[in-house]
Amino acid sequence: MNREKVIAVFAHPDDETFICGGILARYAALGADVTLVCATLGEMGRRMGVPPIGDRESIGAIRQRELEEAARALNLSRVKRLGYRDKTLEIIPRTELVSRLDAIFEEIEPTVVLTFHPERGGHNDHCAIGEAATEAAERWFQKNASLALYYITFANGEKRQETFRAMQLNHEAHDVSAYLQQKLEAFRAHRTQSGLHRALWGSAKQAKQSLSATEFVWRVSFSPHSKV
């Protein structure tokens, strides 16, 4: 059986952990090659740690280190950074973003892509990178019709299901209870962002109980001749 090749395309450090860390850890544990693409360093985020461990000048470098630590916790194969400034993705020409992703897709040859919904990502950067990743995935689908494209979500699947029902999307719930230890380690790696969540910093048993054991994605249905 060929090894699954997964590319997760997100906007900020911590997107991969806070939204679908369990799913990524599960892919890795099952032997998949998992590439994380992170478009920015999240340097415009408000959180600096509790107590603060960074400032506006240093937070980008700190969050880069946190991202790398979280990727190790989730056993990801590699991290690719696009190097854009936080909160600017919506003004970067989409053709440029798509071209950058095209090059990565050509290198990795993914069988699975995870990203944000282009309109329902909850943040302008999320939507912009989701739109570019969707277009890049559609282009790659022309070469590999077995490609699976998934949109991730913060919210409980049932809560968001009605929002997505009108589109050709298939809701999937994934049990990630076997990967809560890796997920917890990744959450703690993003300490500038997770420091306010006091439940994460008690005993490991209590901390894991505070994490969701179920994560949700929507599989996108598209044909070689139509737009997603």
Wavefront OBJ file of the C-alpha trace (Angstrom):
o trace
v 0.000 0.000 0.000
v 1.316 3.441 -0.903
v 2.126 5.761 1.977
v -0.450 8.509 2.534
v 0.952 11.987 1.936
v -0.832 14.696 3.865
v -0.425 18.464 3.482
v -2.060 20.687 6.101
v -2.201 24.319 4.944
v -2.868 26.876 7.687
v -2.307 30.541 8.437
v -0.758 30.720 11.919
v 1.287 28.732 14.404
v -1.218 26.861 16.638
v -3.895 26.422 13.923
v -2.642 22.883 13.409
v -2.806 22.036 17.114
v -5.867 23.863 18.385
v -8.149 22.730 15.549
v -6.952 19.346 14.285
v -3.917 18.276 16.317
v -5.442 14.897 17.044
v -6.170 14.201 13.379
v -2.620 15.118 12.348
v -1.144 12.978 15.137
v -3.365 10.088 14.015
v -2.191 10.378 10.410
v 1.423 10.377 11.584
v 0.878 7.391 13.898
v -0.620 5.434 11.001
v 2.527 6.007 8.960
v 1.540 8.968 6.804
v 4.028 11.560 5.629
v 2.577 14.787 7.094
v 3.678 18.235 5.923
v 2.513 21.341 7.735
v 2.464 24.571 5.711
v 2.249 27.680 7.895
v 1.789 30.971 6.071
v 2.741 33.431 8.863
v 4.362 33.493 12.293
v 1.305 34.963 14.006
v 3.393 37.935 15.085
v 0.381 40.250 15.355
v -1.407 38.073 17.894
v -2.312 39.640 21.226
v -1.144 36.823 23.513
v 2.439 36.960 24.754
v 2.289 34.243 27.399
v 1.244 34.106 31.064
v 3.328 35.702 32.421
v 4.494 37.416 29.190
v 7.600 35.840 27.680
v 7.733 38.004 24.564
v 6.922 41.396 23.133
v 5.853 42.706 19.747
v 9.441 42.513 18.452
v 10.241 38.992 19.648
v 6.910 37.180 19.457
v 7.354 36.020 15.845
v 10.600 34.186 16.599
v 9.098 32.728 19.784
v 6.042 31.446 17.952
v 8.240 29.899 15.273
v 10.038 27.885 17.957
v 6.699 26.923 19.481
v 5.478 25.745 16.096
v 8.516 23.542 15.608
v 8.103 22.063 19.105
v 4.407 21.366 18.480
v 5.207 19.689 15.157
v 7.627 17.366 16.946
v 4.985 16.560 19.552
v 2.533 15.598 16.803
v 5.264 13.636 14.958
v 4.839 15.635 11.761
v 7.331 14.981 8.983
v 8.203 18.611 8.231
v 7.127 22.228 8.536
v 7.238 24.620 5.591
v 6.876 28.340 6.337
v 5.723 30.735 3.638
v 7.083 33.782 5.494
v 4.172 36.188 5.092
v 3.343 38.803 7.711
v 0.475 38.019 10.044
v -2.877 39.603 9.107
v -1.807 40.373 5.518
v -2.815 37.218 3.641
v -6.024 38.746 2.331
v -4.023 41.418 0.475
v -1.434 39.038 -0.996
v -2.392 38.282 -4.619
v -4.145 34.935 -4.650
v -2.145 33.924 -7.709
v 1.025 34.330 -5.660
v -0.286 32.210 -2.781
v -1.510 29.528 -5.173
v 1.825 29.485 -6.988
v 3.700 28.986 -3.702
v 1.391 26.107 -2.796
v 1.569 24.618 -6.297
v 5.330 24.259 -5.859
v 4.895 22.463 -2.527
v 2.222 20.162 -3.955
v 4.513 19.289 -6.862
v 7.284 18.450 -4.384
v 5.199 16.417 -1.904
v 2.548 14.961 -4.259
v -0.204 14.885 -1.626
v -3.014 12.374 -1.387
v -4.761 14.413 1.347
v -5.036 18.182 1.866
v -6.484 19.854 4.959
v -7.154 23.577 5.120
v -9.689 26.241 6.109
v -12.951 26.878 4.319
v -12.450 29.889 1.984
v -15.449 31.767 3.433
v -16.080 30.198 6.839
v -12.582 30.113 8.270
v -13.412 32.570 11.036
v -10.448 34.892 10.339
v -9.386 36.791 7.222
v -6.010 35.040 7.115
v -7.729 31.651 7.487
v -10.097 32.358 4.611
v -7.341 33.669 2.339
v -5.077 30.662 2.806
v -8.068 28.335 2.559
v -9.054 29.865 -0.764
v -5.521 29.506 -2.140
v -5.161 25.947 -0.855
v -8.519 24.990 -2.348
v -7.449 26.278 -5.754
v -4.085 24.538 -5.495
v -5.828 21.304 -4.480
v -8.208 21.570 -7.411
v -5.242 21.987 -9.763
v -3.490 18.988 -8.209
v -6.720 16.977 -8.527
v -6.296 17.224 -12.301
v -3.116 15.150 -11.868
v -4.271 12.896 -9.040
v -8.009 12.242 -9.024
v -7.734 10.296 -5.760
v -6.819 13.465 -3.840
v -9.006 14.094 -0.782
v -9.594 17.715 0.265
v -10.910 18.431 3.769
v -12.000 21.630 5.488
v -11.349 21.842 9.216
v -13.426 23.674 11.819
v -13.139 25.014 15.347
v -16.755 24.279 16.219
v -18.595 21.150 17.230
v -19.525 19.300 14.061
v -23.238 19.241 14.706
v -23.276 22.992 15.349
v -21.605 23.766 12.041
v -23.240 21.028 9.990
v -26.193 23.179 8.937
v -23.815 25.895 7.714
v -22.066 23.481 5.381
v -25.094 21.425 4.350
v -25.908 23.550 1.284
v -22.533 22.739 -0.247
v -21.226 19.417 -1.504
v -19.412 18.612 1.713
v -19.438 15.421 3.759
v -19.207 15.752 7.526
v -16.787 13.418 9.318
v -16.175 13.086 13.059
v -12.842 11.595 14.119
v -12.153 9.961 17.465
v -8.707 11.203 18.508
v -8.820 9.978 22.115
v -5.772 7.769 21.508
v -3.706 10.856 20.639
v -4.596 13.194 23.504
v -1.097 12.972 24.998
v 0.481 14.231 21.767
v -2.246 16.837 21.448
v -1.601 18.033 25.012
v 2.139 18.279 24.390
v 1.471 20.330 21.261
v -0.936 22.634 23.134
v 1.685 23.173 25.815
v 4.324 23.812 23.160
v 2.286 26.847 22.066
v 2.711 28.288 25.541
v 2.329 31.938 24.556
v -1.132 31.115 23.200
v -2.285 28.397 25.605
v -1.062 29.924 28.863
v -4.476 31.416 29.635
v -6.091 27.970 29.582
v -5.319 27.009 33.160
v -6.768 23.510 32.793
v -3.932 22.641 30.407
v -1.277 23.247 33.008
v -2.438 20.999 35.847
v -1.886 17.257 35.967
v -1.639 15.525 32.611
v -4.767 13.495 33.405
v -6.846 16.584 34.147
v -5.355 18.495 31.229
v -6.241 15.736 28.753
v -9.801 15.721 30.060
v -10.064 19.379 29.046
v -9.218 18.556 25.412
v -11.742 17.422 22.835
v -11.456 13.736 21.974
v -13.417 14.327 18.761
v -12.375 16.527 15.837
v -14.429 17.345 12.759
v -13.684 17.799 9.072
v -15.753 18.178 5.927
v -14.668 16.354 2.792
v -15.050 18.414 -0.370
v -16.598 16.785 -3.422
v -15.406 18.150 -6.732
v -14.937 16.914 -10.269
v -12.054 17.443 -12.696
v -14.246 19.801 -14.706
v -15.861 21.978 -12.051
v -14.831 24.452 -9.391
v -15.121 23.495 -5.723
l 1 2 3 4 5 6 7 8 9 10 11 12 13 14 15 16 17 18 19 20 21 22 23 24 25 26 27 28 29 30 31 32 33 34 35 36 37 38 39 40 41 42 43 44 45 46 47 48 49 50 51 52 53 54 55 56 57 58 59 60 61 62 63 64 65 66 67 68 69 70 71 72 73 74 75 76 77 78 79 80 81 82 83 84 85 86 87 88 89 90 91 92 93 94 95 96 97 98 99 100 101 102 103 104 105 106 107 108 109 110 111 112 113 114 115 116 117 118 119 120 121 122 123 124 125 126 127 128 129 130 131 132 133 134 135 136 137 138 139 140 141 142 143 144 145 146 147 148 149 150 151 152 153 154 155 156 157 158 159 160 161 162 163 164 165 166 167 168 169 170 171 172 173 174 175 176 177 178 179 180 181 182 183 184 185 186 187 188 189 190 191 192 193 194 195 196 197 198 199 200 201 202 203 204 205 206 207 208 209 210 211 212 213 214 215 216 217 218 219 220 221 222 223 224 225 226 227 228
